[in-house]
Amino acid sequence: MIAVDTNVLLRAIALDDARQTAVALDRLRRETAVFVSKTVLLEMEWVLRSGYGFDRAKMRQVFADLLGLSNLDIEDEAAVRRAVELFDKGLDFADSLHLASAGERRFVTFDRRLQRTARRLALGNVSEP
């Protein structure tokens, strides 16, 4: 099993560098198991959104495609799937991943917008510190 850095996934998704894209796609296709950490997914979403202009719909498709690949071993996949569900409901991906990773624990934050959105979505585990 290999573990990939964000830049490998980015080349395979953005297709923005012909040589590196070919190498990344080849490596991802021939490996039977590829570990992807939550931090790589978090960074990937930020780069695709802020650097490449991917909108929410395009990011949803990226997540669906990645979660559908049988050779990817995604760290804490259940939490990542939950984070994608929360992202689909309007939370930003970083907040979604933080909340999903917290599980049943109370998540405290000074972020008023996150608190309001969590109330709107009936997520009872978000509050002020």
TAJOKA-V565965 format. One record per helix or strand of 3 or more residues. SS is the DSSP state (A for helix, B for strand). FROM is the first residue (numbers start at 1). TO is the last residue. Records with the same first field share a line. If there is no record, write none. Layout:
BEGIN
SS = FROM-TO  FROM-TO
END
This chain:
BEGIN
A = 6-14  18-30  38-50  56-67  77-88  93-102  112-120
B = 34-36  72-74
END
